[in-house]
Amino acid sequence: MEKITNQVVANALRQSEDELLAKSNVVGVGIGEKIRGGFSQGRLCLKIYVQKKLSAKKLAKKELIPQEIARIETDVEEVGKIVAQVVRPRSPQGNSGRFRPAPGGVSLGHYQITAGTLGCLVKDKKSGKVFILSNNHVLANSNKAKKGDPILQPGPYDGGKKPKDIIGYLENWIEIGFGKEVNLIDAALARPKNAGDVKPEIMLIGSPQGVAKAKLGMPIQKSGRTTGYTTGKIKDISATVKVNYDNQVALFRNQIIATNMSQGGDSGSLVLDMKQRAVGLLFAGSEQITILNPIASVLDLLDIELYAG
């Protein structure tokens, strides 16, 4: 009998991913631990994330999830609707004030959005210049912005206004592809208006101490605009998910899924392990889960490195 390793499950996932994601109720697929009665069974399985769990009687035959795929157990988990987490009406206030110098974890946003979170400071590998890291949908208004646009701290929803609250200007971003195009990250950079307006520390955490690779069960922490300092645990490191951006949906592959540790407005938060090593960039979630881009992908695609001062 073939040993159930991560690679064996990953092969099964690759073979079945498109078919599973085509089912109307499925919002993501990945690899995690089999859960039964709320407890881990200590073995890997194919995770199928659905917006709402429905009984077999309410589903058409083509919508049913098989109990096994390529001899690998499946586990269906209800996670709700996954959305990009900018501020929405009635969001708690959290770290929504004006800060100078501004640390990571506080309100920030393109002048035409509501608000997200300032993640951390990074350094361009070629020029050595220091930039603010957050999400595309926080700094670049989900592809709608142009280079040089003003970035406000706090974000507009929290009272940020031009020109007094301009903390920087949009510098670079990775385009988000909508529809069937596959994305790896939702990330962008802003050039600080003045070097003294920002600092490398993350509120209630401190400066990042390098990078760590996500592992199942790893405890993690973040500081964000809406929910402030929260902790969580990694549930999946190989997920493909459908993320809603207002009236558009984007597909992201090789994402990290954590327990719920965020709300709308926390997008852009840097997520770290308990040794303050960066693990991921928070960009989406639901009432049940939080989703991160692996930090290695963010650093690689933007050709940057963490800046700790």
C-alpha positions as CSV (number, residue, x, y, z in Angstrom):
1,M,0.0,0.0,0.0
2,E,1.3,3.4,-1.0
3,K,2.3,5.6,2.0
4,I,0.2,8.7,2.3
5,T,2.8,11.4,2.0
6,N,2.3,15.1,1.2
7,Q,3.6,14.3,-2.4
8,V,1.1,11.5,-2.9
9,V,-1.8,13.8,-1.8
10,A,-0.4,16.6,-3.9
11,N,-0.5,14.4,-7.0
12,A,-4.1,13.5,-6.3
13,L,-4.9,17.2,-5.8
14,R,-3.3,18.2,-9.1
15,Q,-5.3,15.5,-11.0
16,S,-8.7,16.5,-9.5
17,E,-8.3,20.2,-8.8
18,D,-10.1,21.5,-12.0
19,E,-13.0,19.0,-11.6
20,L,-13.5,19.9,-7.9
21,L,-13.3,23.7,-8.4
22,A,-15.9,23.4,-11.2
23,K,-18.5,22.3,-8.6
24,S,-20.7,25.3,-7.8
25,N,-20.4,25.1,-4.0
26,V,-16.6,24.5,-3.9
27,V,-14.6,27.6,-3.1
28,G,-11.2,25.9,-2.6
29,V,-9.2,22.8,-2.5
30,G,-6.0,21.9,-0.7
31,I,-4.1,19.5,1.6
32,G,-4.7,19.3,5.4
33,E,-5.4,17.0,8.2
34,K,-8.5,14.8,8.3
35,I,-11.0,16.2,10.9
36,R,-13.7,14.2,12.5
37,G,-16.0,15.4,15.2
38,G,-13.9,18.5,15.5
39,F,-10.6,16.6,16.2
40,S,-7.7,15.9,13.9
41,Q,-7.2,12.3,12.9
42,G,-3.5,12.7,12.4
43,R,-3.4,11.9,8.7
44,L,-3.3,13.9,5.5
45,C,-6.2,14.1,3.2
46,L,-7.6,16.2,0.3
47,K,-9.4,19.2,1.7
48,I,-12.5,20.5,-0.2
49,Y,-13.6,23.8,1.0
50,V,-17.3,24.7,0.4
51,Q,-19.2,27.8,1.0
52,K,-21.9,25.9,2.8
53,K,-22.2,22.2,3.7
54,L,-25.3,20.7,2.1
55,S,-26.8,17.2,2.6
56,A,-26.4,14.8,-0.4
57,K,-30.1,14.9,-0.9
58,K,-29.9,18.6,-1.8
59,L,-27.1,18.2,-4.3
60,A,-27.2,17.1,-7.9
61,K,-25.1,14.0,-8.6
62,K,-22.4,16.0,-10.4
63,E,-22.0,18.3,-7.3
64,L,-21.3,15.4,-4.9
65,I,-17.8,15.1,-3.4
66,P,-16.5,11.5,-3.5
67,Q,-15.2,10.1,-0.2
68,E,-11.9,9.2,-1.9
69,I,-10.0,10.5,-4.9
70,A,-7.1,8.4,-6.2
71,R,-7.4,6.4,-3.0
72,I,-6.9,9.5,-0.9
73,E,-9.5,10.4,1.7
74,T,-11.4,13.7,1.2
75,D,-12.6,16.0,3.9
76,V,-15.3,18.6,3.2
77,E,-15.1,21.8,5.3
78,E,-17.6,24.7,5.3
79,V,-15.7,28.0,5.2
80,G,-18.3,30.5,3.9
81,K,-17.6,33.1,1.2
82,I,-14.0,34.0,0.8
83,V,-13.4,37.7,0.2
84,A,-10.5,40.2,-0.1
85,Q,-10.4,41.8,3.3
86,V,-10.7,45.6,3.0
87,V,-12.8,47.5,5.4
88,R,-16.5,47.0,5.0
89,P,-19.4,48.8,6.8
90,R,-19.5,48.2,10.6
91,S,-15.9,46.9,10.7
92,P,-14.4,47.3,14.2
93,Q,-11.9,50.2,14.5
94,G,-8.8,48.4,15.7
95,N,-5.5,50.1,14.7
96,S,-7.3,52.8,12.7
97,G,-5.6,55.9,14.0
98,R,-3.0,58.2,12.5
99,F,0.6,57.2,13.3
100,R,3.9,59.0,12.6
101,P,6.1,57.2,12.3
102,A,3.7,54.5,11.2
103,P,4.5,50.9,12.2
104,G,3.2,47.8,10.5
105,G,-0.3,46.7,11.5
106,V,-2.1,50.1,11.1
107,S,-4.7,51.5,8.7
108,L,-3.5,52.4,5.2
109,G,-5.0,52.6,1.8
110,H,-5.0,54.0,-1.8
111,Y,-6.9,57.3,-1.7
112,Q,-9.9,55.7,-3.6
113,I,-10.4,52.6,-1.3
114,T,-11.8,52.2,2.2
115,A,-8.8,50.9,4.2
116,G,-6.5,48.0,4.6
117,T,-3.3,47.4,6.6
118,L,0.3,48.5,6.3
119,G,2.2,45.2,6.3
120,C,5.8,46.0,6.8
121,L,8.8,47.7,5.3
122,V,10.8,46.0,2.5
123,K,13.9,46.8,0.5
124,D,14.3,46.6,-3.2
125,K,17.1,44.1,-4.0
126,K,18.5,46.2,-6.9
127,S,18.2,49.8,-5.8
128,G,18.3,49.3,-2.0
129,K,15.3,51.7,-1.7
130,V,12.8,51.1,1.2
131,F,9.1,50.6,0.4
132,I,5.9,49.9,2.2
133,L,4.4,46.4,1.5
134,S,0.7,45.7,1.4
135,N,-1.8,44.1,-1.0
136,N,-2.6,45.2,-4.5
137,H,-6.3,45.7,-3.5
138,V,-5.1,48.0,-0.6
139,L,-2.4,50.0,-2.4
140,A,-3.3,49.7,-6.1
141,N,-7.2,49.5,-5.9
142,S,-7.4,46.0,-7.5
143,N,-5.5,47.0,-10.6
144,K,-7.4,50.3,-11.1
145,A,-4.6,52.6,-9.8
146,K,-1.7,54.2,-11.5
147,K,1.9,54.6,-10.4
148,G,2.4,57.6,-8.2
149,D,-1.1,57.6,-6.8
150,P,-1.3,58.9,-3.2
151,I,-1.4,56.4,-0.3
152,L,-3.1,57.6,2.9
153,Q,-2.4,56.7,6.5
154,P,-4.9,56.2,8.0
155,G,-7.0,54.9,5.0
156,P,-9.9,57.0,3.7
157,Y,-12.5,55.1,5.7
158,D,-10.6,56.0,8.9
159,G,-10.5,59.8,8.1
160,G,-7.4,59.9,6.0
161,K,-7.4,62.8,3.6
162,K,-5.2,64.4,0.9
163,P,-2.8,66.1,1.3
164,K,-2.2,66.0,5.1
165,D,-2.3,62.2,5.5
166,I,-0.3,61.2,2.4
167,I,2.3,58.7,3.7
168,G,3.5,57.5,0.3
169,Y,2.9,56.9,-3.4
170,L,2.1,53.8,-5.3
171,E,5.3,52.3,-6.8
172,N,4.8,48.8,-8.0
173,W,2.2,46.0,-8.0
174,I,1.5,42.5,-9.3
175,E,-1.7,42.5,-11.5
176,I,-4.5,40.4,-10.2
177,G,-6.0,38.2,-13.0
178,F,-9.7,37.6,-12.8
179,G,-11.7,34.7,-14.2
180,K,-9.7,31.5,-15.0
181,E,-6.3,33.1,-14.8
182,V,-4.2,31.7,-11.9
183,N,-2.7,34.1,-9.4
184,L,0.1,33.5,-6.8
185,I,0.0,36.8,-4.8
186,D,-2.0,39.9,-4.1
187,A,0.8,42.4,-3.3
188,A,2.0,46.0,-4.0
189,L,4.6,48.5,-2.9
190,A,4.4,52.2,-2.0
191,R,7.3,54.6,-1.8
192,P,7.3,56.5,1.5
193,K,6.9,60.3,1.2
194,N,9.4,60.8,3.9
195,A,11.7,58.1,5.4
196,G,10.9,59.3,8.9
197,D,7.1,58.7,8.4
198,V,7.4,54.9,8.7
199,K,9.3,52.4,10.9
200,P,10.1,48.7,10.5
201,E,8.4,47.6,13.8
202,I,5.0,45.9,13.6
203,M,2.6,47.0,16.3
204,L,2.7,44.7,19.4
205,I,5.1,42.3,17.7
206,G,8.4,44.1,16.8
207,S,10.6,44.0,13.7
208,P,10.5,40.8,11.5
209,Q,13.3,38.4,12.2
210,G,13.8,36.8,8.8
211,V,11.5,34.4,7.0
212,A,10.1,30.9,7.9
213,K,8.3,28.4,5.7
214,A,4.7,27.6,6.7
215,K,4.0,24.2,8.2
216,L,0.8,22.5,9.1
217,G,-0.1,23.3,12.7
218,M,2.3,26.2,13.0
219,P,1.2,28.9,15.5
220,I,1.2,32.4,13.9
221,Q,0.5,36.0,14.8
222,K,-0.3,39.3,13.1
223,S,-1.2,42.9,13.8
224,G,-3.9,44.4,11.6
225,R,-6.0,47.5,11.2
226,T,-9.3,45.9,12.3
227,T,-8.7,43.1,14.7
228,G,-5.4,44.4,16.1
229,Y,-3.1,41.6,17.5
230,T,-4.4,38.1,16.9
231,T,-3.0,34.6,16.8
232,G,-3.9,31.5,14.8
233,K,-2.7,28.2,13.4
234,I,-1.9,27.0,9.9
235,K,-4.4,24.5,8.5
236,D,-3.3,24.1,4.8
237,I,-0.2,25.1,2.9
238,S,-1.2,24.0,-0.6
239,A,-4.6,25.5,-1.2
240,T,-6.2,26.8,-4.4
241,V,-9.0,29.2,-3.6
242,K,-11.6,31.4,-5.3
243,V,-11.5,34.9,-3.8
244,N,-14.2,37.5,-4.3
245,Y,-13.3,41.1,-5.1
246,D,-16.6,43.0,-5.2
247,N,-18.2,41.6,-8.4
248,Q,-15.2,39.7,-9.7
249,V,-13.6,36.4,-8.6
250,A,-9.9,35.6,-8.8
251,L,-8.2,32.2,-8.5
252,F,-5.1,31.8,-6.3
253,R,-2.9,28.7,-6.1
254,N,-0.4,27.6,-3.5
255,Q,-1.9,29.6,-0.7
256,I,-1.8,29.2,3.0
257,I,-5.0,28.8,5.0
258,A,-5.1,29.6,8.7
259,T,-7.7,29.5,11.4
260,N,-9.8,32.7,11.5
261,M,-7.6,35.5,12.7
262,S,-8.8,38.5,10.6
263,Q,-11.7,40.6,9.4
264,G,-12.3,43.2,6.6
265,G,-9.6,45.8,6.9
266,D,-6.8,43.4,8.0
267,S,-5.7,42.8,4.3
268,G,-2.0,43.6,3.9
269,S,-1.0,42.4,7.4
270,L,2.3,40.6,7.7
271,V,1.8,37.2,9.3
272,L,4.7,35.8,11.4
273,D,5.5,32.7,13.4
274,M,6.0,33.1,17.2
275,K,9.8,33.8,16.6
276,Q,8.8,36.9,14.6
277,R,9.8,35.3,11.3
278,A,7.6,36.3,8.4
279,V,5.4,33.5,7.0
280,G,2.8,35.1,4.8
281,L,1.0,38.2,3.6
282,L,-2.7,38.3,4.7
283,F,-5.1,39.2,1.9
284,A,-8.4,37.3,2.2
285,G,-10.7,35.3,4.4
286,S,-14.1,34.4,5.6
287,E,-15.8,34.1,9.0
288,Q,-14.1,30.7,9.4
289,I,-10.6,31.1,7.8
290,T,-7.9,33.5,6.9
291,I,-5.8,33.2,3.7
292,L,-2.2,34.3,3.2
293,N,0.2,34.5,0.2
294,P,3.4,32.6,1.1
295,I,6.0,35.3,1.9
296,A,8.6,33.7,-0.2
297,S,6.4,34.2,-3.3
298,V,5.8,37.8,-2.4
299,L,9.5,38.6,-2.0
300,D,10.5,36.7,-5.1
301,L,7.9,38.2,-7.5
302,L,8.5,41.7,-6.3
303,D,12.3,41.2,-6.1
304,I,12.4,42.6,-2.5
305,E,13.6,41.5,0.9
306,L,12.4,42.3,4.4
307,Y,13.7,45.5,6.0
308,A,14.2,45.4,9.8
309,G,16.0,48.8,10.1
